[in-house]
Amino acid sequence: MSELSGKRALVTGGSRGIGAAIALALAEKGADVAITYERAADRAAEVVREIEEKGRKGRAIQADSADPAAVKRSVQEAAEALGGLDILVNNAAIALYDTIANISAEQIDALLGVNVRSPILASQAAIPYLQAGGRIVTIGSAGAERIVGDTGTVYFMTKSALHSFNRGLARELGPRDITVNLVQPGSTNTDMNPSNGEFADFQRALIPLGRYGAPEDVAAAVAFLASPAARHITGTILTVDGGMTT
């Protein structure tokens, strides 16, 4: 389990759920890992403790992904704390739901700021640190492929924007031997979308495997794309949704 030995990673929004699982999966495979968090300092500290228990270096960095300056600062702090940067995982995101008829300009701006602008700025800040063999993995949503219901249009629009970002950045960084890929989770058991929540049975009915995913399922996909085994995979989308979008 040392495919990532000597690698340095930053996972944005890594204090809970999918982000925490990604951070721990990268550490399990040998990487030193920094995470960002907005408010949950105690949960971020727990993730760092678990990283360190695996014998790796961990660091928690407070940064609001809605703040462009904080996004750029967090990348710099991660590189300084870890002695460089090899892997960036753009995981931080927010979900706000309303119809187009009712959604406010403030909600639209918040979704665009965190879900679209933040991955762009974090990647921009990481590019000077990444060397040949570097990795950028962004977390999208399977909902970008199949919108269900009438209140998620803008949220899923921000996730579909990551398709073009992923393809374009892969072409930009390909000549430097840096890969760029997008992972799209489907219904995953997290605080934001618990498997026993109000709409869980409806979502399960859409999934051929008939079950929610676990954060570790998404983390496994990210860890693969960060590994040497994925060195010839770039600009692609890996969907982890139990077959929901088939």
C-alpha positions in Angstrom: 0.0 0.0 0.0 2.8 2.4 -0.9 1.9 3.5 -4.4 1.9 7.1 -3.2 4.9 7.0 -1.0 6.6 10.4 -1.0 3.7 12.2 -2.6 2.1 15.3 -1.1 -1.6 15.9 -1.5 -4.2 18.6 -0.7 -7.9 17.7 -0.4 -10.2 20.7 -0.2 -13.2 20.2 2.0 -11.6 17.3 3.7 -13.0 17.4 7.2 -16.0 15.1 6.6 -17.8 12.8 4.3 -16.3 12.1 0.9 -13.4 14.6 1.5 -12.3 12.9 4.7 -12.5 9.4 3.1 -10.3 10.7 0.2 -7.7 12.1 2.6 -7.5 8.9 4.5 -7.3 6.8 1.4 -4.4 8.8 0.0 -2.6 8.6 3.4 -3.2 4.8 3.5 -1.4 4.6 0.2 1.6 6.5 1.5 0.9 10.2 0.8 1.2 13.1 3.2 -2.1 14.9 3.2 -3.3 18.5 4.0 -7.0 19.2 4.1 -9.0 22.4 4.1 -12.1 23.0 6.2 -14.4 26.0 6.7 -15.8 25.7 10.2 -15.4 22.1 11.6 -12.0 22.5 13.2 -12.7 19.5 15.5 -13.6 17.2 12.7 -10.6 18.4 10.7 -8.3 17.7 13.6 -9.7 14.2 13.9 -8.9 13.5 10.2 -5.4 14.8 10.7 -5.0 12.5 13.7 -6.1 9.5 11.6 -3.6 10.5 8.9 -0.8 10.7 11.4 -1.8 7.3 12.8 -1.0 5.9 9.4 2.5 7.2 9.7 2.0 10.1 7.4 2.2 13.9 7.8 -1.2 15.7 8.1 -2.2 19.3 8.2 -5.6 21.1 8.6 -5.9 24.5 6.9 -8.9 26.8 7.6 -10.1 28.2 4.3 -13.5 29.2 3.1 -13.8 28.0 -0.5 -16.1 30.9 -1.3 -13.2 33.3 -0.7 -10.8 33.5 -3.7 -7.9 34.7 -1.5 -8.4 31.9 1.0 -8.4 29.3 -1.8 -5.1 30.5 -3.1 -3.6 30.8 0.3 -4.6 27.2 1.3 -2.7 25.8 -1.7 0.4 27.8 -0.7 0.1 26.7 3.0 -0.3 23.1 2.0 2.8 23.1 -0.2 4.8 24.9 2.5 3.6 22.5 5.2 4.3 19.3 3.2 7.4 20.4 1.3 5.7 20.6 -2.1 2.6 19.4 -3.8 2.0 16.4 -6.1 -1.8 15.8 -5.9 -4.7 18.3 -5.7 -8.2 17.0 -5.0 -10.9 19.7 -5.6 -13.6 18.3 -3.4 -15.1 21.3 -1.5 -18.6 22.0 -2.7 -22.0 23.2 -1.5 -25.5 22.1 -2.5 -28.4 24.6 -2.6 -31.7 23.5 -4.1 -34.5 25.6 -5.5 -36.5 26.0 -8.7 -35.3 28.4 -11.4 -38.5 30.3 -10.7 -37.5 30.9 -7.1 -33.7 30.6 -6.7 -32.1 33.9 -5.6 -29.1 35.7 -7.1 -27.3 35.1 -3.8 -27.8 31.4 -4.0 -26.6 31.3 -7.7 -23.5 33.3 -6.8 -22.7 31.0 -3.9 -23.0 27.9 -6.0 -20.9 29.3 -8.8 -18.3 30.6 -6.3 -17.7 27.4 -4.4 -18.5 24.7 -7.1 -16.9 26.3 -10.1 -14.6 29.2 -9.3 -12.9 27.5 -6.3 -11.7 24.4 -8.4 -10.4 26.8 -11.0 -8.5 29.0 -8.5 -7.1 26.0 -6.5 -5.8 24.4 -9.7 -4.4 27.7 -10.9 -2.5 28.0 -7.6 -1.3 24.4 -7.6 0.1 24.5 -11.2 3.4 26.1 -10.2 4.1 23.4 -7.6 3.1 20.4 -9.7 5.8 18.5 -11.5 5.7 15.7 -14.1 3.5 12.9 -12.7 1.3 15.4 -10.9 -2.4 14.9 -10.5 -5.5 17.0 -10.3 -8.8 15.3 -9.5 -12.0 17.2 -9.2 -15.2 15.8 -7.6 -18.3 16.5 -9.6 -21.7 14.8 -9.5 -23.5 12.1 -11.4 -26.4 14.5 -11.4 -24.7 16.4 -14.1 -25.5 13.5 -16.4 -29.1 13.0 -15.2 -31.1 15.6 -13.5 -33.9 14.2 -11.3 -36.5 16.6 -9.8 -37.0 20.3 -10.4 -35.0 22.0 -7.7 -31.4 21.0 -8.5 -30.9 22.6 -11.9 -28.4 25.3 -10.9 -26.5 23.0 -8.6 -26.1 20.3 -11.3 -25.3 23.0 -13.8 -22.3 23.9 -11.7 -21.2 20.3 -11.7 -21.7 20.0 -15.5 -19.4 23.0 -15.9 -16.6 20.8 -14.5 -16.8 18.6 -17.6 -15.4 21.4 -19.8 -12.9 22.5 -17.1 -11.6 18.9 -16.8 -11.1 18.4 -20.5 -9.6 21.8 -21.1 -7.1 21.6 -18.2 -6.1 18.1 -19.2 -5.1 19.4 -22.6 -3.3 22.4 -21.0 -1.3 20.3 -18.6 -0.8 17.2 -20.7 2.5 18.4 -22.2 3.8 18.7 -18.6 2.8 15.0 -17.8 0.2 16.2 -15.3 -3.1 14.3 -15.4 -6.5 15.9 -14.8 -9.6 13.9 -14.2 -13.2 14.2 -12.8 -14.9 11.8 -10.4 -18.7 11.9 -10.3 -20.3 10.3 -7.2 -23.9 9.3 -7.3 -26.0 9.0 -4.1 -23.5 8.6 -1.4 -24.1 8.2 2.3 -22.9 11.5 3.8 -24.2 14.1 6.2 -25.6 16.0 3.2 -27.4 13.0 1.7 -27.8 10.3 4.3 -28.9 6.8 3.2 -31.8 7.0 5.7 -32.9 10.5 4.7 -36.3 11.7 3.5 -35.5 11.1 -0.2 -33.2 8.1 0.1 -35.7 5.5 -1.0 -36.5 7.5 -4.1 -32.8 7.7 -5.0 -32.2 4.0 -4.3 -35.0 3.1 -6.7 -33.0 4.8 -9.5 -29.8 2.8 -8.8 -29.4 -0.6 -10.5 -27.3 -1.9 -7.6 -30.1 -0.8 -5.3 -27.9 0.8 -2.6 -26.2 4.1 -1.7 -22.5 4.3 -2.2 -20.1 4.8 0.7 -17.6 7.7 0.8 -14.9 5.0 0.6 -16.2 4.0 -2.9 -15.5 7.5 -4.2 -12.2 7.7 -2.3 -11.0 4.4 -4.0 -11.6 6.0 -7.4 -9.7 9.1 -6.5 -6.8 7.0 -5.1 -6.6 5.1 -8.3 -6.5 8.2 -10.4 -3.7 9.6 -8.2 -1.7 6.4 -8.5 1.0 5.4 -11.1 -1.5 2.9 -12.5 -3.5 5.8 -13.9 -0.5 7.6 -15.6 -2.1 7.4 -19.1 -5.6 8.4 -18.0 -6.4 12.1 -18.3 -9.4 14.3 -19.3 -11.7 11.5 -18.4 -14.8 11.1 -16.2 -15.1 8.3 -13.7 -18.7 7.9 -12.5 -19.2 6.1 -9.1 -23.0 5.9 -8.9 -24.0 2.2 -8.8 -25.2 2.5 -12.4 -27.7 5.3 -11.8 -26.8 7.1 -15.0 -26.8 4.0 -17.2 
